[in-house]
Amino acid sequence: MTINLESIKIPRGTEICASRGKIFIKKNRKSRIIMKDGRLILSLAESVLALNPSYKVELSTNAPMCSKTKKFLEENGIAVTGL
C-alpha cells in the first residue's frame, strides 16, 4: 500500500508507516506525551486519513502518556500501543 506523504508536514521524531490497512504513527521520545501533543497527533492522523479514509490509525510510542491524552486519542479512533 502506497501513501503519498509529501503533502503532509511530519514533525521531527515522528515516523509514519502503512501496513495491512493500518497507519502507524511512531513517536520515539523520552518526554511525556501531553494533550498538546495529542492534538498534533490527531491533526496528523486526520491529514493522513484525508488521503485514504479506509485506513485505521495507531500510535506506537515508548514515551509515557498523560491519561487524558490517551483517552482523547482513543475517543477519536486512534489506538495507542507501546513500541
N, C-alpha and C positions, 0 to 999 in steps of 0.2 A: 504494500500500500504506500503510495507516494503522496505526500502533502507538501505543497509549496509554502514554506515558512518565510520566504524572503520579505513578504509584505508585513510581517509581524515583528515588532521590536521585542527581542528576548532579553530580559535583564541579565546582568553578569552573575555567574554562578548558577545559572539555570540551563538545563538541557531539556529538549523535547524529543521523545521517541514515539513512534507509532508501531503497533503490533496487534494483529488479530482483532481489529475493530476497537482497540483502545488507544488512547493517547496518554502517555506517561509524562508528567512534568516532574523532572528530578531536580531537587534542590539539595546541594551538598554544602552544608554550612554548620558552624558550631553554635551560633547565637539563636536564641528563641524566635520562633515564628509567631508574630503578634497579629492583631486584627488588620493593621495597615498592610502587612504582607499578604494576609488572606484576601483582602480586596484586590491587590495587584494580581494574585494568582487567579482569582475569579475573572478579572478582565482579560487576562491572558488566555484562560480556558474559553471564554466567550469568543475571543478572536479566532481561536483555532476551530471552534465548533461552527463558526460562520463559514469556514471553508468546506467543512463536511459535517453536517449535523447528526449523522448516524453514529459517530464515534462516542465512546464513553470516556470520561476524563478521570485520571487517577493521579494523585500527588504522592510521590515517593520522596521521603526525606529522612535524614538521620538526625535532624535538629529537634529539640524539644518544642512542643507546640502548646500554645495557650488553649485551654479547653473551650473557650468561647469561639475561638477561631476555627477549631476543629469542627465544632457543632455548626458554625456558619457555612463552612465549605461543604459538609455533608448534607445540609439542608438545601444547598444549591446544586446537588448532584455530583459532587467531586469526592470520590473515595480517597481516604488518607491511609497510606501504608508506610512502613519503615523500609529503609534501604537494605 
